[in-house]
Amino acid sequence: MTTDLAKVAKDRGIEYFLISFVDLFGALRAKLVPASAIKAMQRDGAGFAGFAVHLDMTPAHPDTFGRPDPDSLIQLPWKPEVGWLAADIYCDGKLIEDCPRGVLRKQIARAKEMGYQMKTGVECEFFILTPDGKTIADQADTYYKPCYDQMALMRQYDLIKEICDAMLALGWGAYQNDHEDANGQFEMNWHYDDALVTADRHVFFKYMVKTLAEKRGYRATFMPKPFNNLTGSGCHMHVSVWKDGNNLFEDARGELGMSSLAYQFLGGVMHSAADLCAIFNPTVNSYKRINAPVTSSGATWSPNTITYSGNNRTHMVRIPEAGRFELRLMDGATNPYLAPAGILAAGLDGIINNRDPGKRLDIDMYKDGHTVKNVKRLPLNLLDALRQLDKSKVVRGALGDQMIDSYLKLKNAEWNAFMSHATQWERDHTLDC
Ligand SMILES: [Mg+2]
């Protein structure tokens, strides 16, 4: 039976609901709706003009409607009179192809038909900056190798604690927080779960971190590479496939304790990784994180090549222990729904077509990568990535031509806007030509 949100509001003291969705670029949009109006909104959805956000629509299109999923309800821990709801976007009574949450739900339904459930855990790295976004907020955070720096971590204790307390109160199973490899950079981890649950939490986490940072006079950013000399912000995902409460990736007899199904799934991810880069690494700035030169800490912690390994962080895929792999390709700008949808689409293709991930590489890819031949490389910039996505039969086949064409149209426009803008670097290198 569907949850009655009007009743929930009464029972839990909710005065307002945020009916919220992310568009194709992952930007968070919402309407704030008083509890007295939620009954009709739950049935019909909240109205939005599609052209006004990153959806491939014109001003002449009819309204879209964000229909909230009651199962996604989160009462804001810092403002419990507000209830946040993830919504799916409808137009003319039909779920639109461009709705990122809908795209993920369709892949989840495909997996379910095959008897599978994907679970994901996500590691969202972010920077805490001054309000103008120009520099890191903590001016004492200058150590050249700052990963796990206790002093820098504890100088942000009040903010980190507030976010972690919120996750604990929400029952996400928060379990660790640290200072990451760049000055001003942090990561907070919570327990893995069903891919849709994690995706909704991922959206909410970004909103929560930015909001609580703002409350303390900071600006939090998930931008992939905000500073040239510092490590960028990744969004690694840990992936496993389950059936009836059993992890199908686990097999004690398999290589590294992974089943043949796990290697097929991984084979699919390796096969489509470059095609999915435009979704995993969706901005101009993303390509300054992958393919990056060494940072001031000594490593970029991001991949350049399509390779996998055991517990070795210099490859695109790491198998840290039996039963799961970690895909290290995505960055902080990735769409929380399209990223897992892409992984699942690629993985199901791997299972269906029995794709072989090839041989595991156990070398230090940063140091000895040049010694291996015939290793596939990742696209070098957004335009290459968009062209590659355009040609991808697997991704088009799974996610649908309409969504991919909308995405390419909007992202190519973004690339063209970038290219029409001359930078200081070009002046520095060309003025005296
Ligand atoms: Mg990390």
Residues whose N, C-alpha, C, O or C-beta is under 5 A from the ligand:
A	BS01	MG	E187
